[in-house]
Amino acid sequence: MFATLRCLDQHDPTLVIWALLVCLASMAVGVHAYHRGATAAGPARTAWILLTGLVLGSGVWATHFIAMLGFQPGLRLSFDEPMTALSFLVALTGLAGGAGLAMTATGRARRLAGGALCGGSIAAMHFVGVSAMRLPALMIWRADLVVAAILIAAGLSALAFADLRRESGLRGRAASILLLAAAVCGLHFVGMGAVTLLPIADLEAAGRFTRGELARSVVAMVSMIVLAGCGMLLTHRLAHRSAFATLRSALNRAPIGLGYFDRNNLLQVWNATLADFARPYGLTLARGMSLSEIAERTAMDAKARQAARAVLDAVDDQVGEWVSPDTFSSPDGRFQSLKLTPAEDGGFLLIITDITEHVTVTEREIEARRLAEGASRAKSEFLANMSHEIRTPLNGILGMTQVMSREALDDDQRERLEIIGASGAALLEILNDVLDLSKIEAGRMELNEAAFDLEETVRLALAPYAPLAAEKDLSLTLAVDEAATGAWLGDAPRLRQILGNLVVNAVKFTDQGGVAVSVERREAGLRFIVADTGEGVSEADRARIFKAFTQADASATRRHGGTGLGLTISRSLAERMGGGLWLESREGEGATFGVDLPLIPLAEEPATAVVSPVVQAAPQGALRILAAEDNLVNQTVLQALLAPFEVELALAADGRQAVAAYQADPAIDLVLMDIQMPELNGLAAAQAIRAFEAAHGLAAVPIIAVTANAMPHQVETYFAAGMTGFVAKPLNLADLLAAIEQATSPKADAA
């Protein structure tokens, strides 16, 4: 007794009072949480057990250390951090375990055991907490007071939980609160009275957790946990009291209309949204109103009456959950969908959702898609028309350039002619780039995979730019990894297009040094590298140069021309082929472009021949050719191109004349058919010729489309109409002769 009084005399009274208040408050919250857990089940009970242990454990721990802050032994006092933390953990786990044992107990004995476990945990926390003290003194314990303190804690805690049941009233819970507070405080002060401090002058305190730090930790933890516990309990209490009101309010605010109908199809409960949906029909919902009455008063026309009948049939047939396939429109111009969900008592829930925004968005999307498709068609038609209109005069320019190149010219004349030809070819290249970009953007770029010889294909891609490199005194080299040689499967023309764009850019932007092209075999295919010693690309321009119609130097004083489409098309083609195009460069130090393509190696030689430079070989033997062409310039070009060869050329000014000429003389060897012609276009003319042949049992004459309408989807229609070949305008004599040779060869005849 005297030891306990002496212990109290060593504590600051103010902090002792604060410890007592914290203890009472935390025990009150903990007991209330325990009571809520006793009335819960399943996961909810587990959550309440944890909350009870958290609140009680933190309260006990805080009570102890607030009192320890008030302990004034006259020596410098600090605390060991691990031991202090361990004491908190002991309090939490022990009190949660004891509270859980008592909460799940069905008899008084187990509640006593749970209470005793809580008391033992309080004692364990206390003595672990005391052992966390670090001060220059030796602690001497009185065993009798230690035992008495443990018995006080275990006994009073057991009594506190013994009669604490789910049906306990406020008085019973108040008694438990006081008993638990007495257990905590009694243990602390009797336990502190059991220790005697013997100062040792040379002993250094080893603790690093000072009283000030402990005070801040205690205040923060107590404030957070106790307030959180109180807040959760208060929220639960208020939510329990206003559960129905909250649910009703939430349902009224719901954006969907809800109505419950009993087994007799009579309306019993509904929310404000359903009432709002009914109001535009002049209908005020009332309890006991039948579903059929509501359906009759909201059906404004025959379609609505049919939809309402389907709803009533679904209810009568008890089909279970049912969604109406119809959309309902109200007099105020809004749209709703309807759903029925059966209830366990034989009734059902009517769910009406406002889908006006969805319908509006859908209609806008349909309209936007229609406009986009129209714009795409208009763009395609525009490009097709522009392609035709540009290719037609180009055919005159480039065709006559080829004709004049066969004549005897002096050096000045030949140079001027070459300039005309190069300018026309450049214009044709720009046109082809624009058409390629259009096909890429429209998703119409198709790949034609076939076997090809890699080294030969790459050399053909570089060959056109060797003269330009030589003119600038630049080296243009090719190195092919031995492992990469041989046959591969892929689109060789598109590969040549990619490499050609990269090489021409490298030569164009390099003034000294050269361009090196290399091919490496990789695990996933092939890597093509084009490296130059030119100007390089700045960091700011690296992303920009891959955009359409964009160049690194877009100023009025730029030294290099071009459309700015080459890199855009090359990257798109590489990605379309399953690979990618990348750039490494530093301004002033040249640029390295790389293309990685997942091409497939073939064990055998390529089955299809690589496109090689075409030798202008004249057709073997005199050929009788009928050419359908309405443009006088194009007629003149065609006559001039074929004049040196052994060809009998007959001209027709339109498709109707061409059909008549063939019907008059079916022994014609070949038909060159323009597409856009008056009276009868080339497609209809070809079909008429095929029909005439079928009717008279004639062999099919080769028909080659010779047209400026050269877009892929247009070419497909030519073959569908029965044509056997295609040559694009502007006419290239080598291409024209190759097509004629292929169409009239014995192999073609046999096919």
Sequence and secondary structure as in RCSB ss.txt:
>XXXX:A:sequence
MFATLRCLDQHDPTLVIWALLVCLASMAVGVHAYHRGATAAGPARTAWILLTGLVLGSGVWATHFIAMLGFQPGL
RLSFDEPMTALSFLVALTGLAGGAGLAMTATGRARRLAGGALCGGSIAAMHFVGVSAMRLPALMIWRADLVVAAI
LIAAGLSALAFADLRRESGLRGRAASILLLAAAVCGLHFVGMGAVTLLPIADLEAAGRFTRGELARSVVAMVSMI
VLAGCGMLLTHRLAHRSAFATLRSALNRAPIGLGYFDRNNLLQVWNATLADFARPYGLTLARGMSLSEIAERTAM
DAKARQAARAVLDAVDDQVGEWVSPDTFSSPDGRFQSLKLTPAEDGGFLLIITDITEHVTVTEREIEARRLAEGA
SRAKSEFLANMSHEIRTPLNGILGMTQVMSREALDDDQRERLEIIGASGAALLEILNDVLDLSKIEAGRMELNEA
AFDLEETVRLALAPYAPLAAEKDLSLTLAVDEAATGAWLGDAPRLRQILGNLVVNAVKFTDQGGVAVSVERREAG
LRFIVADTGEGVSEADRARIFKAFTQADASATRRHGGTGLGLTISRSLAERMGGGLWLESREGEGATFGVDLPLI
PLAEEPATAVVSPVVQAAPQGALRILAAEDNLVNQTVLQALLAPFEVELALAADGRQAVAAYQADPAIDLVLMDI
QMPELNGLAAAQAIRAFEAAHGLAAVPIIAVTANAMPHQVETYFAAGMTGFVAKPLNLADLLAAIEQATSPKADA
A
>XXXX:A:secstr
 HHHHHHHHTB HHHHHHHHHHHHHHHHHHHHHHHHHHT  THHHHHHHHHHHHHHHHHHHHHHHHHHHHB  SS
  EE HHHHHHHHHHHHHHHHHHHHHHHT SSHHHHHHHHHHHHHHHHHHHHHHHHTEE SEEEEE HHHHHHHH
HHHHHHHHHHHHT  TT  HHHHHHHHHHHHHHHHHHHHHHHHTEEEEE TT      EEHHHHHHHHHHHHHHH
HHHHHHHHHHHHHHHHTHHHHHHHHHHH SEEEEEE TTSBEEEE HHHHHHHGGGT    TT BHHHHHHHH  
SHHHHHHHHHHHHHHHHT SSEE SS EE TTS EEEEEEEE TTS EEEEEEE HHHHHHHHHHHHHHHHHHHH
HHHHHHHHHHHHHHHHHHHHHHHHHHHHHTTS   HHHHHHHHHHHHHHHHHHHHHHHHHHHHHHHTT      E
EEEHHHHHHHHHGGGHHHHHHTT EEEEEE GGG SEEEE HHHHHHHHHHHHHHHHHT SSSEEEEEEEEETTE
EEEEEEE SS   GGGTTGGGSTT  S  STT S    S HHHHHHHHHHHTT EEEEEE TTS EEEEEEE  E
E SS  SS           SS EEEEEE   HHHHHHHHHHHTTSSEEEEEESSHHHHHHHHHH TT SEEEE S
S SSS HHHHHHHHHHHHHHHT     EEEEES   HHHHHHHHHTT  EEEESS  HHHHHHHHHHHHSHHHHH
 
